[in-house]
Amino acid sequence: MRKLYILLVLLFMAPASNAAVYNFFNGEKLSEAALEWEKSRTHPKDSDLLLVTEFAGYVGAMFDHLSEKQHICAPDEISKNQVLEVVTGYLKNNKKGLKYSGSILVEKALYKKYSCT
């Protein structure tokens, strides 16, 4: 019976602990992550590489989604770093917009740079 109790406790605690670790980006956190990504390019040992990886993955997923749905028209030979540079530059130049969600800010940055018109 004790083993069953321990198993049940572990089953219910594991999802809650995983949910607490990951969260989506708001504008301020996205901007922080963008600056950390920028820093990692010259000082990787001094950077929060987990935050950098989350930023790159988040922006990459948004880029893939918008490209697949044909909402943006980026050149075929574009690199991941070029996309991250676009978003980072947009965030640095639009500090007032940090109140929006991260996804809105990434969309705005990519629409502005890779408009299909």
C-alpha positions in Angstrom: 0.0 0.0 0.0 2.8 2.4 0.8 4.3 1.9 -2.7 1.0 2.7 -4.3 0.8 5.9 -2.2 4.3 7.0 -3.2 3.6 6.2 -6.9 0.4 8.3 -6.8 2.2 11.2 -5.1 4.9 11.1 -7.8 2.4 10.9 -10.6 0.6 14.0 -9.4 3.6 16.0 -8.5 5.6 15.5 -11.7 3.3 17.3 -14.1 3.0 20.3 -11.7 6.7 20.6 -11.3 7.2 20.5 -15.1 4.5 23.1 -15.7 6.2 25.5 -13.2 9.5 25.3 -15.0 8.3 26.3 -18.5 6.3 29.5 -19.2 5.6 31.4 -22.4 7.2 34.7 -23.1 5.7 38.0 -22.4 7.2 41.1 -24.0 9.6 41.9 -21.2 10.9 38.3 -20.9 11.2 38.1 -24.7 13.3 41.3 -24.7 15.5 40.0 -21.9 16.0 36.7 -23.8 16.8 38.6 -27.0 19.5 40.6 -25.2 20.9 37.4 -23.7 21.0 35.8 -27.2 22.9 38.9 -28.5 25.3 38.6 -25.6 25.8 34.9 -26.2 27.2 35.6 -29.6 30.3 37.3 -28.2 30.4 35.9 -24.6 28.8 32.5 -24.6 30.4 31.5 -21.3 28.8 34.4 -19.6 25.3 33.8 -21.0 22.2 32.0 -19.8 22.2 29.4 -22.5 18.9 28.0 -21.4 17.2 31.3 -22.0 19.1 31.7 -25.3 17.9 28.3 -26.4 14.3 29.1 -25.4 14.4 32.4 -27.3 15.8 30.7 -30.4 13.2 27.9 -30.3 10.3 30.3 -29.6 11.2 32.7 -32.5 12.0 29.8 -34.8 8.7 28.2 -34.2 6.9 31.5 -34.8 8.9 32.0 -38.0 8.1 28.5 -39.2 4.4 28.9 -38.4 4.1 32.3 -40.2 6.1 31.0 -43.2 4.0 27.9 -43.5 0.8 29.9 -43.4 2.3 32.3 -45.9 1.8 35.3 -43.7 5.4 36.3 -44.2 7.6 36.0 -47.3 11.2 35.5 -46.2 14.0 34.6 -48.7 14.7 30.8 -49.0 18.4 31.2 -48.0 17.7 33.0 -44.7 19.5 31.8 -41.6 18.3 31.3 -38.1 20.6 34.0 -36.8 19.2 36.5 -39.4 15.7 35.9 -38.1 16.8 36.3 -34.5 18.6 39.5 -35.4 15.4 40.9 -36.9 13.4 40.1 -33.8 16.1 41.4 -31.4 16.4 44.7 -33.4 12.7 45.1 -33.4 12.5 44.6 -29.6 15.4 47.1 -29.0 13.7 49.8 -31.1 10.1 49.2 -29.7 10.4 49.4 -25.9 6.9 50.7 -25.6 5.5 47.6 -27.2 6.8 45.2 -24.5 3.4 45.2 -22.8 2.2 42.8 -25.6 2.6 39.1 -25.5 5.8 37.6 -27.0 4.0 36.1 -29.9 2.5 39.4 -31.0 5.9 41.1 -30.9 7.6 38.3 -32.9 4.8 38.5 -35.5 5.1 42.3 -35.7 8.9 42.1 -36.2 8.6 39.4 -38.9 5.7 41.1 -40.7 7.6 44.4 -40.8 10.8 42.8 -42.2 9.3 40.0 -44.4 6.0 41.5 -45.7 4.6 39.7 -48.7 3.6 42.9 -50.5 
